[in-house]
Structure formats: C-alpha cells, structure tokens
Amino acid sequence: MTDLHSNPAAAASAKGTLYLQFRLNQQRFALDVREVIEVLPRRPLKPIAQAPAWVAGILAHRGVLVPVVDLSALSFAQPAAERASTRLVLVRYRHEQVLGLILEQATETLRCMAQEFQPYGLDNGEAPYLGPVRQDAQGLLQRIEVDDLLTDSVRELLFPNATGQGVP
C-alpha cells in the first residue's frame, strides 16, 4: 500500500491535475500546468512579417527566441485585451519547443481529475486544440491541447529548425 503522506507527488496526483485557468472572449479555458514552463507579465514582442494575425511575434527570453501566439486572436479573431491580468505563458510545445501564449485573466488555478473533462460531441477540425469540457458551478471549462495549436505551415514558419530550439 502506498503512503500518500510520505510521497507528495503521489498525494497531488490522487487529488487530480492542476490547471491554469484563463478566459478567451469571456469563455473559460484551462491548460494543464505540466505543460507550463513559466507565467510572465505581457511583454513587448517583435512582429513576424507575413505571419497569421494571431501570431503576436517573437520574444527573446533567457537566450531563447520564443514565438508567441495570441490565443484569443486564434480562437475568436479578436486580440487579447490589454489587462493587468493578461499574461504571457510559456509552454512546452510537442515536448521540444517553447511556445508563448497570450492569455487573458490567467490568474487562477484549479485542481481536478482529468477524466472530469468530457468530449463535447462536435468535430471541430478547424480548431483541434479545443479539447474536452468540464462543467462546474461557474459553467463550462474547456481544456486547451497545446500540441494541437499550430497547423503544419505555421509550425514550419515559427520553428524552421525544429531541433535547434529546446525547452529550457
């Protein structure tokens, strides 16, 4: 039998997964914090010519150039609002790249069991990153699948040397 008190990782796992909550267009979303590298205040970015409008630019962070996606612009064609709670969240993309996400109201976390998120029954081929949903007292919360955020052409634009930029 496992003693959860002597193993903090097992105790946390038994209580569920930790998620970073945020909003896009007044809707609630969540990221698994195991994909999060760092949460930063919003910073100035260098724009990328000829990139889709939802590619916000490039950030130089700790010696690494990080492409940044405005998730609100990607999902709802509206740039993220300039708020004190708007964050630049660095995530692991496909386990080997660092990708920045601009997220509104990214200030709270939630711990729940992963199986509480359920498929919502729509084939959203245009937005495969929109994962399953969870219902709670505040309404629906949808999980974002980081590895499914970019199309092949955008991935090639943002990560032309896929093996040249590792996760710190």
LINPEPE-V737928 format. One record per run of one state. SS is the DSSP state (alpha for helix, beta for strand, coil for the rest). FROM is the first residue (numbers start at 1). TO is the last residue. If there is no record, write none. Layout:
# LINPEPE-V737928
SS,FROM,TO
SS,FROM,TO
This chain:
# LINPEPE-V737928
coil,1,7
alpha,8,15
coil,16,16
beta,17,24
coil,25,26
beta,27,32
alpha,33,35
beta,36,41
coil,42,45
beta,46,46
coil,47,54
beta,55,61
coil,62,63
beta,64,70
alpha,71,76
coil,77,86
beta,87,93
coil,94,96
beta,97,112
coil,113,113
alpha,114,116
coil,117,117
beta,118,118
coil,119,124
alpha,125,127
coil,128,129
beta,130,136
coil,137,138
beta,139,144
coil,145,145
alpha,146,148
coil,149,151
alpha,152,158
coil,159,168
